[in-house]
C-alpha cells in the first residue's frame, strides 16, 4: 500500500530542510563577500590605472594636510621644489625586485615652503660582500624640482629592527622623528623625475603596481554550487526514503523494475564475463 510523501512533512525532514536553507543562506553570504572582494580589487586597479598616468599637480594641492592623504589620490603625480637632505638619507631593507634582494632609498626633501617630504628615489641591489648596497647614487645637489607619485606610508612593524642608516618599514612618523623640521607624516613620494638630473644614474624606479584579483570569482561560484548541492543531496535523500516507504506500491515496483533493467543493460562485457566465471567456479 502506498504511503506517499507524508513522511517528508515529519519534524525530522522539516529539520533537514531548515538546515539546508541555513546552509544555503550562509553560502550566499560567502559568495556575495567574495564578489565584494573582487569589486574592491577592481576599483583599486582602476584607481592605479587612472592616477599612474595623470598630470602632476602641486604637492600642496594633493596633500594640503601634511598628516593625511586622500585615498583617491594615491599614486597621483605631484610636483615640488626644494633641497635634498642627503645626510638624513636612509635605506629600507628587505625590498626584493624581480627576485633580487635590495633596498629602497629614502631621501628627505626640504621644501621651499619649509616642510620636509620623504622621497623614495628608487631601488638599489644588495652588495656582493655585505648586507648593504655597494653604492647608492647621490641625488642632485642644491635646488631641485621633483615629480613623484604620492602614496600613504606603511604601518609600523613591532619587533622589526634594522642596522644603522636602515629602516624596516616606511613608517612616516619614525622618519619624521629623524629629521629637524616639520615633515609630512600622511604621505611620501615615489620618484618619477628630478631636475636637474643627478650626476649618476638614479636608483631604479618603482614598477606600476599590479593588483592580483585572485580566485574570488571562482570561490563565489563554488559557494553557489555548494548551496545547490545541499538541496540536491536533500532531494536525493528524500527520494531514497520515498522508495523505501513505498516499496510495495505497484507503481513503485514498476519503476524499480525499469531501473533494474536499465542497470543491467548498461553492464559492460567485462561485467558479464565476471558473472559467468563466478557461476562456474
Beta strands, then each sheet from edge to edge (+ up, - down):
strand 1: 57-58
strand 2: 77-84
strand 3: 90-92
strand 4: 102-111
strand 5: 116-125
strand 6: 143-151
strand 7: 166-167
strand 8: 188-195
sheet 1: 1+ 2+ 4- 3+ 7+
sheet 2: 1+ 2+ 6- 8+ 5+
end
